[in-house]
Amino acid sequence: IVDLCVQSTGLSTDVCLKTIVLFDEGCTVPFIARYRVAATGGLSDREVAVLHRAWGKACSVVQARQQALNRLQAEGNDSQANKNAVLSATSKVGQGYFMNRSQWKLV
């Protein structure tokens, strides 16, 4: 999740990780931007909001990856190539579809 957030936002791994921990603890964007500036490396409220959206999307992608892997296994179509395609997907596009390096992959 952290890697996807870093790729999406261009922020450092350390800043993303520390801020994601705050999100996981239930902290809101305004709270983090106002009271946890030191923990986020001085992110502005806008940057925290952008990271929050990236975190939500990354969580969705990770969940979709797991569902796709489960579906492949249930269908007996869990070849290493299919698993690799699912695990390298960087965004969820729709039911069973992933976008990866500008290519559509049907899972």
DARA-V234182 format. One line per field, one symbol per residue. psi: psi as a letter, one per 20 degrees, with the letter a starting at -180 (. if undefined). burial: I if it has 16 or more other ideal C-beta (glycine too) atoms within 10 Angstrom, else O. A space follows every 10 residues. Layout:
# DARA-V234182
psi: ???
burial: ???
This chain:
# DARA-V234182
psi: ggghgghhhj rqggggghhh ggghijqrgh gghgikghhj kkqrhghggg hgghgggggg ggghgggggg ggghikklrh ggghgghipi qpgaoiqqpo lkqppp.
burial: IOOIIIOIIO IOOOIIOIII OIIOOOIOIO OIIOOOOOOI OOIOOOIIOI IIOIIOIIIO IOOIIOOIIO OIOOOOOOOO OIIOIIOOIO IIOOOOOIOO OOOOIOI
